[in-house]
Amino acid sequence: MSENTASKDAQVTFLTQEAYDRLAGELEELSTTGREEIAKRIEIAREEGDLKENGGYHAAKDEQGKIEMRIRNLQSLLKDAVVGEAPESDGTVQSGTVVTALVLGDEERFLLGSREIAGGTDLDVYSEQSPLGSAILGLKEGDKTSYKAPNGKDIAVEIVKVETFTG
């Protein structure tokens, strides 16, 4: 049973109310006006004739695919999101906390969670599912670990500080 809970928790994304509202607004806009506008562009381009060599038609169809993908991503994100205040830091790395860590000896400060949380901040963001994120999730200040980068190199990490995200 705890195995299912852990895998479900890994899919949950923390969002502030502001981020949730912003993303819900974007979803509403794309699902209505965005779809209507791209459908009009496709119809206008289709009326120009031969679709094989119609650059406007193909560009509009590509744009339609991007809009539909973003709509699906937003729907999934919002459906699984936990909305509320950022978790109060107790010195443990968790989703929605700002982490200061020594990564290969260089100090980095970043948000662990979703890009969508960061909004207008200048913080780098690492997903909990990223190699770095999964390696440090649950660690406490002072803990050390390492993880394998996509290129196969071992990356040493030491948690220096864990703070509450204030947006």
Helices and strands as residue ranges (DSSP letters): H 2-11, E 13-15, H 17-29, I 30-34, H 35-46, H 55-80, E 81-83, E 97-103, E 106-112, H 115-118, E 124-126, H 131-136, E 144-148, E 154-164
